Amino acid sequence: MALISIARANSNIRRSEFTNDFDLKLKMADSLWEDREVRFDIPLHQMKMRPGEKILDKLDSIEDTKGNGGDKGRLVITNLRIIWHSLAMPRVNLSIGYSCVVTAATKTVNSQLRGVTEALHILTKSNNTRFEFIFTNLIAGNSRHFTSVMGVHKAYTSSRMYRELKLRGAIIHNKQLKILPLEQVYTTVPGVWNLSSDQGNLGTFIITNVRLVWFADMNENFNISLPYLQIMQVRIRESKFGPALVVECAECCGGYVLGFRIDPKEKLQSVHKELLSLQKVYGQVPLFGVQYKVGEQTEACPEPSSLTEDIQEFDDTGDEMSNAFVAYFADTGHEKDREPVYSPDLGLAVEKLKDGFTIQSLWEVIPSS
């Protein structure tokens, strides 16, 4: 028996138009890209922290060895992503979401600024494309970029319950919710019917500061954990069971539409009002659940207040994407060197390029008009 109550997003319950600023905030889950994408040369407004995003560590002597060798830059580690930008030209930058990270390990590399050294190697996958990044700390003996990135990524992975919808999870024990580290239970509502079948399933609501939880009284493993981050809209609609609380989920978690019946009607109105209030508060300062504390440091860490406070000049190129990201492609299928061919542009023999690439496009930082 499926837990998804009424249908997916294309069900008979139609989505209403967003008519005010509060409704627009409910799109937060689908607009959240920082932890889900890898982006290159992003504009200034995308480098700034979104609500709920916090800088956990910052290092000023980091080289992007693979893509910008010989260029000293800054590595900013937040609770959602890794940002690197050149200190000389801040418009040359990277944004790497933790959800895209496949592996993070050390690797011996040849840095233009430090020679042969140990560096942080990160393999990512974004939009079915694999990228690899190599970051080298230019301060001898300082490996804080290893521990910070790996530690925060581990904290991100272990806190998915704050951000993702979970069905039939091990979240209930003896009718009690297993509380997350930063979670507070506000209200417990018994006698809530989940309208997933013709007769429904009687269960209990648990409303906290980060999520809405429902579980069946007869089988506590039949449950759902739905963070406010993934809720698009909460409203009361008529159904064949009478007035029902309808919860619409974000497209990124499946676009589900869940239905619940709560008696009497006064209690239904009270729960609806409370969920709207808690979701509004959560939307202003989201709680992503990533906790990490920087340990002993060999380099002073600046106050993590603002990423761009000391950037005096920034060339905002909008959404225009240069071909510089080609350097980060992870050529995992490259088992042997391709045949050499003569390049008239360079006047010498080079390895044959992949289809769609030219010598000019590989050397360009800003695409020609």
Contacts in CASP RR format, 6 or more apart in sequence:
PFRMAT RR
TARGET T0000
AUTHOR 0000-0000-0000
METHOD contacts of the structure
MODEL  1
MALISIARANSNIRRSEFTNDFDLKLKMADSLWEDREVRFDIPLHQMKMR
PGEKILDKLDSIEDTKGNGGDKGRLVITNLRIIWHSLAMPRVNLSIGYSC
VVTAATKTVNSQLRGVTEALHILTKSNNTRFEFIFTNLIAGNSRHFTSVM
GVHKAYTSSRMYRELKLRGAIIHNKQLKILPLEQVYTTVPGVWNLSSDQG
NLGTFIITNVRLVWFADMNENFNISLPYLQIMQVRIRESKFGPALVVECA
ECCGGYVLGFRIDPKEKLQSVHKELLSLQKVYGQVPLFGVQYKVGEQTEA
CPEPSSLTEDIQEFDDTGDEMSNAFVAYFADTGHEKDREPVYSPDLGLAV
EKLKDGFTIQSLWEVIPSS
1 196 0 8 1.000
1 197 0 8 1.000
2 196 0 8 1.000
3 167 0 8 1.000
3 168 0 8 1.000
3 194 0 8 1.000
3 196 0 8 1.000
3 222 0 8 1.000
3 223 0 8 1.000
3 224 0 8 1.000
4 196 0 8 1.000
4 256 0 8 1.000
4 258 0 8 1.000
5 194 0 8 1.000
5 195 0 8 1.000
5 196 0 8 1.000
5 256 0 8 1.000
5 257 0 8 1.000
5 258 0 8 1.000
5 259 0 8 1.000
5 260 0 8 1.000
6 12 0 8 1.000
6 13 0 8 1.000
6 195 0 8 1.000
6 239 0 8 1.000
6 246 0 8 1.000
6 257 0 8 1.000
6 258 0 8 1.000
6 259 0 8 1.000
7 13 0 8 1.000
7 257 0 8 1.000
8 254 0 8 1.000
8 255 0 8 1.000
8 256 0 8 1.000
8 257 0 8 1.000
9 15 0 8 1.000
9 248 0 8 1.000
9 251 0 8 1.000
9 254 0 8 1.000
9 255 0 8 1.000
9 256 0 8 1.000
9 257 0 8 1.000
11 257 0 8 1.000
13 237 0 8 1.000
13 246 0 8 1.000
13 248 0 8 1.000
13 257 0 8 1.000
15 232 0 8 1.000
15 233 0 8 1.000
15 248 0 8 1.000
16 233 0 8 1.000
16 235 0 8 1.000
18 24 0 8 1.000
18 26 0 8 1.000
18 27 0 8 1.000
22 280 0 8 1.000
23 233 0 8 1.000
25 280 0 8 1.000
25 283 0 8 1.000
26 231 0 8 1.000
26 232 0 8 1.000
26 233 0 8 1.000
26 279 0 8 1.000
27 232 0 8 1.000
27 250 0 8 1.000
28 229 0 8 1.000
28 283 0 8 1.000
28 286 0 8 1.000
29 229 0 8 1.000
29 230 0 8 1.000
29 231 0 8 1.000
29 232 0 8 1.000
29 250 0 8 1.000
29 252 0 8 1.000
29 253 0 8 1.000
30 232 0 8 1.000
30 250 0 8 1.000
30 251 0 8 1.000
30 252 0 8 1.000
32 50 0 8 1.000
32 229 0 8 1.000
32 252 0 8 1.000
33 39 0 8 1.000
34 50 0 8 1.000
34 53 0 8 1.000
34 78 0 8 1.000
34 80 0 8 1.000
34 81 0 8 1.000
34 95 0 8 1.000
34 97 0 8 1.000
35 80 0 8 1.000
35 81 0 8 1.000
35 97 0 8 1.000
35 98 0 8 1.000
35 99 0 8 1.000
35 156 0 8 1.000
35 163 0 8 1.000
35 288 0 8 1.000
36 97 0 8 1.000
36 99 0 8 1.000
36 100 0 8 1.000
36 252 0 8 1.000
37 95 0 8 1.000
37 97 0 8 1.000
37 100 0 8 1.000
37 126 0 8 1.000
37 127 0 8 1.000
38 94 0 8 1.000
38 95 0 8 1.000
38 96 0 8 1.000
38 97 0 8 1.000
38 100 0 8 1.000
38 124 0 8 1.000
38 126 0 8 1.000
38 131 0 8 1.000
39 46 0 8 1.000
39 94 0 8 1.000
39 95 0 8 1.000
40 93 0 8 1.000
40 94 0 8 1.000
40 95 0 8 1.000
40 321 0 8 1.000
40 322 0 8 1.000
40 324 0 8 1.000
40 325 0 8 1.000
40 328 0 8 1.000
41 91 0 8 1.000
41 92 0 8 1.000
41 93 0 8 1.000
41 317 0 8 1.000
41 321 0 8 1.000
41 322 0 8 1.000
41 324 0 8 1.000
41 325 0 8 1.000
42 93 0 8 1.000
42 95 0 8 1.000
43 316 0 8 1.000
43 317 0 8 1.000
43 318 0 8 1.000
43 319 0 8 1.000
44 90 0 8 1.000
44 308 0 8 1.000
44 311 0 8 1.000
44 314 0 8 1.000
44 316 0 8 1.000
45 316 0 8 1.000
46 95 0 8 1.000
47 83 0 8 1.000
47 85 0 8 1.000
47 90 0 8 1.000
47 93 0 8 1.000
47 95 0 8 1.000
47 307 0 8 1.000
47 308 0 8 1.000
48 306 0 8 1.000
48 307 0 8 1.000
48 308 0 8 1.000
49 55 0 8 1.000
49 78 0 8 1.000
49 306 0 8 1.000
49 307 0 8 1.000
50 80 0 8 1.000
51 283 0 8 1.000
51 284 0 8 1.000
51 285 0 8 1.000
51 286 0 8 1.000
52 79 0 8 1.000
52 285 0 8 1.000
52 286 0 8 1.000
52 287 0 8 1.000
52 288 0 8 1.000
53 78 0 8 1.000
53 79 0 8 1.000
53 80 0 8 1.000
53 288 0 8 1.000
54 78 0 8 1.000
54 79 0 8 1.000
54 304 0 8 1.000
55 76 0 8 1.000
55 77 0 8 1.000
55 78 0 8 1.000
55 304 0 8 1.000
55 305 0 8 1.000
55 307 0 8 1.000
56 77 0 8 1.000
56 78 0 8 1.000
56 79 0 8 1.000
56 148 0 8 1.000
56 152 0 8 1.000
56 290 0 8 1.000
56 292 0 8 1.000
56 294 0 8 1.000
56 304 0 8 1.000
57 76 0 8 1.000
57 77 0 8 1.000
57 144 0 8 1.000
57 148 0 8 1.000
57 152 0 8 1.000
57 294 0 8 1.000
57 301 0 8 1.000
57 304 0 8 1.000
58 74 0 8 1.000
58 75 0 8 1.000
58 76 0 8 1.000
58 77 0 8 1.000
58 301 0 8 1.000
58 302 0 8 1.000
58 304 0 8 1.000
58 307 0 8 1.000
59 74 0 8 1.000
59 75 0 8 1.000
59 137 0 8 1.000
59 144 0 8 1.000
59 145 0 8 1.000
59 148 0 8 1.000
59 299 0 8 1.000
59 301 0 8 1.000
60 72 0 8 1.000
60 73 0 8 1.000
60 74 0 8 1.000
60 87 0 8 1.000
60 302 0 8 1.000
61 72 0 8 1.000
61 73 0 8 1.000
61 137 0 8 1.000
61 138 0 8 1.000
61 139 0 8 1.000
61 142 0 8 1.000
61 299 0 8 1.000
62 72 0 8 1.000
62 73 0 8 1.000
62 74 0 8 1.000
62 75 0 8 1.000
62 84 0 8 1.000
62 135 0 8 1.000
62 136 0 8 1.000
62 137 0 8 1.000
62 138 0 8 1.000
62 145 0 8 1.000
63 69 0 8 1.000
63 70 0 8 1.000
63 71 0 8 1.000
63 72 0 8 1.000
63 73 0 8 1.000
63 111 0 8 1.000
63 112 0 8 1.000
63 113 0 8 1.000
63 114 0 8 1.000
63 135 0 8 1.000
63 136 0 8 1.000
63 138 0 8 1.000
64 71 0 8 1.000
64 73 0 8 1.000
64 84 0 8 1.000
64 86 0 8 1.000
64 94 0 8 1.000
64 133 0 8 1.000
64 134 0 8 1.000
64 135 0 8 1.000
65 109 0 8 1.000
65 111 0 8 1.000
65 112 0 8 1.000
65 119 0 8 1.000
65 134 0 8 1.000
65 135 0 8 1.000
65 136 0 8 1.000
66 132 0 8 1.000
66 133 0 8 1.000
66 134 0 8 1.000
66 327 0 8 1.000
66 328 0 8 1.000
67 324 0 8 1.000
67 327 0 8 1.000
67 328 0 8 1.000
68 86 0 8 1.000
68 92 0 8 1.000
69 111 0 8 1.000
69 112 0 8 1.000
69 113 0 8 1.000
70 111 0 8 1.000
70 112 0 8 1.000
70 113 0 8 1.000
71 86 0 8 1.000
71 88 0 8 1.000
71 92 0 8 1.000
72 86 0 8 1.000
72 87 0 8 1.000
72 88 0 8 1.000
72 113 0 8 1.000
72 138 0 8 1.000
73 84 0 8 1.000
73 85 0 8 1.000
73 86 0 8 1.000
73 87 0 8 1.000
73 88 0 8 1.000
74 84 0 8 1.000
74 85 0 8 1.000
74 87 0 8 1.000
75 82 0 8 1.000
75 83 0 8 1.000
75 84 0 8 1.000
75 135 0 8 1.000
75 145 0 8 1.000
76 82 0 8 1.000
76 83 0 8 1.000
76 84 0 8 1.000
76 85 0 8 1.000
76 307 0 8 1.000
77 83 0 8 1.000
77 148 0 8 1.000
77 149 0 8 1.000
77 152 0 8 1.000
79 152 0 8 1.000
79 155 0 8 1.000
79 156 0 8 1.000
79 288 0 8 1.000
79 289 0 8 1.000
79 290 0 8 1.000
79 292 0 8 1.000
80 97 0 8 1.000
80 98 0 8 1.000
80 156 0 8 1.000
80 288 0 8 1.000
80 290 0 8 1.000
81 95 0 8 1.000
81 96 0 8 1.000
81 97 0 8 1.000
81 98 0 8 1.000
82 94 0 8 1.000
82 95 0 8 1.000
82 96 0 8 1.000
82 97 0 8 1.000
82 98 0 8 1.000
82 122 0 8 1.000
82 149 0 8 1.000
83 93 0 8 1.000
83 94 0 8 1.000
83 95 0 8 1.000
83 96 0 8 1.000
83 307 0 8 1.000
84 93 0 8 1.000
84 94 0 8 1.000
84 96 0 8 1.000
84 133 0 8 1.000
84 135 0 8 1.000
85 91 0 8 1.000
85 92 0 8 1.000
85 93 0 8 1.000
85 94 0 8 1.000
86 92 0 8 1.000
86 93 0 8 1.000
89 315 0 8 1.000
90 308 0 8 1.000
90 311 0 8 1.000
90 313 0 8 1.000
90 314 0 8 1.000
91 314 0 8 1.000
91 315 0 8 1.000
91 316 0 8 1.000
91 317 0 8 1.000
92 324 0 8 1.000
92 365 0 8 1.000
94 133 0 8 1.000
96 122 0 8 1.000
96 124 0 8 1.000
96 133 0 8 1.000
97 124 0 8 1.000
98 152 0 8 1.000
98 153 0 8 1.000
98 156 0 8 1.000
98 157 0 8 1.000
99 156 0 8 1.000
100 124 0 8 1.000
100 125 0 8 1.000
100 126 0 8 1.000
101 122 0 8 1.000
101 123 0 8 1.000
101 124 0 8 1.000
101 153 0 8 1.000
102 123 0 8 1.000
102 124 0 8 1.000
102 125 0 8 1.000
102 130 0 8 1.000
103 121 0 8 1.000
103 122 0 8 1.000
103 123 0 8 1.000
104 120 0 8 1.000
104 121 0 8 1.000
104 122 0 8 1.000
104 123 0 8 1.000
104 149 0 8 1.000
104 150 0 8 1.000
104 153 0 8 1.000
105 120 0 8 1.000
105 121 0 8 1.000
106 118 0 8 1.000
106 119 0 8 1.000
106 120 0 8 1.000
106 121 0 8 1.000
106 146 0 8 1.000
107 118 0 8 1.000
107 119 0 8 1.000
107 120 0 8 1.000
107 121 0 8 1.000
107 134 0 8 1.000
108 116 0 8 1.000
108 117 0 8 1.000
108 118 0 8 1.000
108 119 0 8 1.000
109 116 0 8 1.000
109 117 0 8 1.000
109 118 0 8 1.000
109 119 0 8 1.000
109 121 0 8 1.000
109 134 0 8 1.000
109 136 0 8 1.000
110 116 0 8 1.000
111 117 0 8 1.000
111 119 0 8 1.000
111 136 0 8 1.000
111 138 0 8 1.000
113 136 0 8 1.000
113 138 0 8 1.000
114 136 0 8 1.000
114 138 0 8 1.000
114 140 0 8 1.000
117 136 0 8 1.000
118 143 0 8 1.000
119 134 0 8 1.000
119 135 0 8 1.000
119 136 0 8 1.000
119 137 0 8 1.000
120 134 0 8 1.000
120 135 0 8 1.000
120 136 0 8 1.000
120 145 0 8 1.000
120 146 0 8 1.000
120 149 0 8 1.000
121 132 0 8 1.000
121 133 0 8 1.000
121 134 0 8 1.000
122 132 0 8 1.000
122 133 0 8 1.000
122 134 0 8 1.000
122 135 0 8 1.000
122 149 0 8 1.000
123 130 0 8 1.000
123 131 0 8 1.000
123 132 0 8 1.000
123 330 0 8 1.000
124 130 0 8 1.000
124 131 0 8 1.000
124 132 0 8 1.000
124 133 0 8 1.000
125 131 0 8 1.000
129 329 0 8 1.000
130 329 0 8 1.000
130 330 0 8 1.000
130 332 0 8 1.000
131 325 0 8 1.000
131 328 0 8 1.000
131 329 0 8 1.000
131 330 0 8 1.000
132 328 0 8 1.000
132 329 0 8 1.000
132 330 0 8 1.000
133 328 0 8 1.000
135 145 0 8 1.000
135 149 0 8 1.000
137 143 0 8 1.000
137 144 0 8 1.000
137 145 0 8 1.000
139 298 0 8 1.000
139 299 0 8 1.000
141 298 0 8 1.000
142 298 0 8 1.000
142 299 0 8 1.000
144 294 0 8 1.000
144 297 0 8 1.000
144 298 0 8 1.000
144 299 0 8 1.000
147 295 0 8 1.000
148 292 0 8 1.000
148 294 0 8 1.000
151 292 0 8 1.000
152 290 0 8 1.000
152 292 0 8 1.000
155 290 0 8 1.000
155 291 0 8 1.000
155 292 0 8 1.000
156 290 0 8 1.000
159 180 0 8 1.000
159 288 0 8 1.000
159 289 0 8 1.000
159 290 0 8 1.000
159 291 0 8 1.000
161 171 0 8 1.000
161 180 0 8 1.000
161 211 0 8 1.000
161 225 0 8 1.000
161 227 0 8 1.000
162 180 0 8 1.000
162 182 0 8 1.000
162 210 0 8 1.000
162 211 0 8 1.000
162 227 0 8 1.000
162 229 0 8 1.000
162 287 0 8 1.000
162 288 0 8 1.000
162 289 0 8 1.000
163 227 0 8 1.000
163 229 0 8 1.000
163 230 0 8 1.000
163 288 0 8 1.000
163 289 0 8 1.000
164 227 0 8 1.000
164 230 0 8 1.000
164 253 0 8 1.000
165 224 0 8 1.000
165 225 0 8 1.000
165 226 0 8 1.000
165 227 0 8 1.000
165 230 0 8 1.000
165 249 0 8 1.000
165 253 0 8 1.000
165 254 0 8 1.000
165 256 0 8 1.000
166 224 0 8 1.000
166 225 0 8 1.000
167 223 0 8 1.000
167 224 0 8 1.000
168 221 0 8 1.000
168 222 0 8 1.000
168 223 0 8 1.000
169 221 0 8 1.000
169 223 0 8 1.000
169 225 0 8 1.000
170 178 0 8 1.000
170 221 0 8 1.000
171 177 0 8 1.000
171 178 0 8 1.000
171 213 0 8 1.000
171 215 0 8 1.000
171 223 0 8 1.000
171 225 0 8 1.000
172 178 0 8 1.000
172 213 0 8 1.000
172 215 0 8 1.000
172 220 0 8 1.000
172 221 0 8 1.000
172 223 0 8 1.000
173 220 0 8 1.000
175 204 0 8 1.000
175 217 0 8 1.000
175 220 0 8 1.000
177 185 0 8 1.000
177 206 0 8 1.000
177 208 0 8 1.000
177 213 0 8 1.000
179 185 0 8 1.000
179 208 0 8 1.000
180 210 0 8 1.000
180 289 0 8 1.000
181 289 0 8 1.000
181 291 0 8 1.000
182 210 0 8 1.000
182 287 0 8 1.000
182 289 0 8 1.000
182 291 0 8 1.000
183 208 0 8 1.000
183 209 0 8 1.000
183 210 0 8 1.000
183 211 0 8 1.000
184 208 0 8 1.000
184 209 0 8 1.000
185 206 0 8 1.000
185 207 0 8 1.000
185 208 0 8 1.000
186 207 0 8 1.000
186 208 0 8 1.000
186 209 0 8 1.000
186 274 0 8 1.000
186 278 0 8 1.000
187 205 0 8 1.000
187 206 0 8 1.000
187 207 0 8 1.000
187 271 0 8 1.000
187 274 0 8 1.000
188 204 0 8 1.000
188 205 0 8 1.000
188 206 0 8 1.000
188 207 0 8 1.000
189 204 0 8 1.000
189 205 0 8 1.000
189 206 0 8 1.000
189 207 0 8 1.000
189 262 0 8 1.000
189 267 0 8 1.000
189 271 0 8 1.000
190 203 0 8 1.000
190 204 0 8 1.000
190 205 0 8 1.000
190 217 0 8 1.000
191 202 0 8 1.000
191 203 0 8 1.000
191 204 0 8 1.000
191 217 0 8 1.000
191 262 0 8 1.000
191 263 0 8 1.000
192 202 0 8 1.000
192 203 0 8 1.000
192 204 0 8 1.000
192 205 0 8 1.000
192 214 0 8 1.000
192 260 0 8 1.000
192 261 0 8 1.000
192 262 0 8 1.000
193 200 0 8 1.000
193 201 0 8 1.000
193 202 0 8 1.000
193 203 0 8 1.000
193 241 0 8 1.000
193 260 0 8 1.000
193 261 0 8 1.000
193 262 0 8 1.000
194 200 0 8 1.000
194 201 0 8 1.000
194 202 0 8 1.000
194 203 0 8 1.000
194 214 0 8 1.000
194 216 0 8 1.000
194 258 0 8 1.000
194 259 0 8 1.000
194 260 0 8 1.000
195 239 0 8 1.000
195 241 0 8 1.000
195 244 0 8 1.000
195 259 0 8 1.000
195 260 0 8 1.000
195 261 0 8 1.000
200 241 0 8 1.000
201 216 0 8 1.000
201 218 0 8 1.000
201 222 0 8 1.000
202 216 0 8 1.000
202 217 0 8 1.000
202 218 0 8 1.000
203 214 0 8 1.000
203 215 0 8 1.000
203 216 0 8 1.000
203 217 0 8 1.000
204 214 0 8 1.000
204 215 0 8 1.000
204 217 0 8 1.000
205 212 0 8 1.000
205 213 0 8 1.000
205 214 0 8 1.000
205 260 0 8 1.000
205 262 0 8 1.000
205 271 0 8 1.000
206 212 0 8 1.000
206 213 0 8 1.000
206 214 0 8 1.000
206 215 0 8 1.000
207 213 0 8 1.000
207 271 0 8 1.000
207 274 0 8 1.000
207 275 0 8 1.000
207 278 0 8 1.000
209 278 0 8 1.000
209 282 0 8 1.000
209 287 0 8 1.000
210 227 0 8 1.000
210 228 0 8 1.000
210 282 0 8 1.000
210 287 0 8 1.000
210 289 0 8 1.000
211 225 0 8 1.000
211 226 0 8 1.000
211 227 0 8 1.000
211 228 0 8 1.000
212 225 0 8 1.000
212 226 0 8 1.000
212 228 0 8 1.000
212 231 0 8 1.000
212 247 0 8 1.000
212 275 0 8 1.000
213 223 0 8 1.000
213 224 0 8 1.000
213 225 0 8 1.000
213 226 0 8 1.000
214 223 0 8 1.000
214 224 0 8 1.000
214 260 0 8 1.000
215 222 0 8 1.000
215 223 0 8 1.000
215 224 0 8 1.000
216 222 0 8 1.000
216 223 0 8 1.000
224 258 0 8 1.000
226 247 0 8 1.000
226 249 0 8 1.000
226 258 0 8 1.000
228 278 0 8 1.000
228 279 0 8 1.000
228 282 0 8 1.000
228 283 0 8 1.000
228 286 0 8 1.000
229 250 0 8 1.000
229 282 0 8 1.000
229 286 0 8 1.000
229 288 0 8 1.000
230 249 0 8 1.000
230 250 0 8 1.000
230 252 0 8 1.000
230 253 0 8 1.000
231 247 0 8 1.000
231 248 0 8 1.000
231 249 0 8 1.000
231 250 0 8 1.000
231 279 0 8 1.000
232 248 0 8 1.000
232 249 0 8 1.000
232 250 0 8 1.000
232 255 0 8 1.000
233 246 0 8 1.000
233 247 0 8 1.000
233 248 0 8 1.000
234 245 0 8 1.000
234 246 0 8 1.000
234 247 0 8 1.000
234 248 0 8 1.000
234 272 0 8 1.000
234 275 0 8 1.000
234 276 0 8 1.000
234 279 0 8 1.000
235 245 0 8 1.000
235 246 0 8 1.000
235 248 0 8 1.000
235 272 0 8 1.000
236 243 0 8 1.000
236 244 0 8 1.000
236 245 0 8 1.000
236 246 0 8 1.000
236 268 0 8 1.000
236 269 0 8 1.000
236 272 0 8 1.000
237 243 0 8 1.000
237 244 0 8 1.000
237 246 0 8 1.000
238 244 0 8 1.000
239 259 0 8 1.000
239 261 0 8 1.000
241 261 0 8 1.000
242 261 0 8 1.000
243 261 0 8 1.000
243 265 0 8 1.000
243 268 0 8 1.000
244 259 0 8 1.000
244 260 0 8 1.000
244 261 0 8 1.000
245 259 0 8 1.000
245 260 0 8 1.000
245 261 0 8 1.000
245 262 0 8 1.000
245 268 0 8 1.000
245 271 0 8 1.000
245 272 0 8 1.000
246 257 0 8 1.000
246 258 0 8 1.000
246 259 0 8 1.000
247 257 0 8 1.000
247 258 0 8 1.000
247 259 0 8 1.000
247 260 0 8 1.000
247 275 0 8 1.000
248 255 0 8 1.000
248 256 0 8 1.000
248 257 0 8 1.000
248 258 0 8 1.000
249 255 0 8 1.000
249 256 0 8 1.000
249 257 0 8 1.000
249 258 0 8 1.000
261 268 0 8 1.000
262 268 0 8 1.000
262 271 0 8 1.000
294 301 0 8 1.000
308 314 0 8 1.000
317 366 0 8 1.000
320 367 0 8 1.000
321 367 0 8 1.000
322 364 0 8 1.000
322 365 0 8 1.000
322 366 0 8 1.000
322 367 0 8 1.000
323 361 0 8 1.000
323 362 0 8 1.000
323 364 0 8 1.000
323 367 0 8 1.000
324 364 0 8 1.000
324 365 0 8 1.000
326 357 0 8 1.000
326 361 0 8 1.000
326 362 0 8 1.000
327 362 0 8 1.000
337 351 0 8 1.000
338 351 0 8 1.000
338 352 0 8 1.000
339 351 0 8 1.000
339 352 0 8 1.000
340 349 0 8 1.000
340 350 0 8 1.000
340 351 0 8 1.000
340 352 0 8 1.000
341 349 0 8 1.000
341 350 0 8 1.000
341 351 0 8 1.000
341 352 0 8 1.000
342 348 0 8 1.000
342 349 0 8 1.000
343 349 0 8 1.000
343 350 0 8 1.000
343 359 0 8 1.000
345 359 0 8 1.000
345 360 0 8 1.000
346 359 0 8 1.000
350 359 0 8 1.000
353 359 0 8 1.000
353 362 0 8 1.000
360 368 0 8 1.000
361 367 0 8 1.000
END
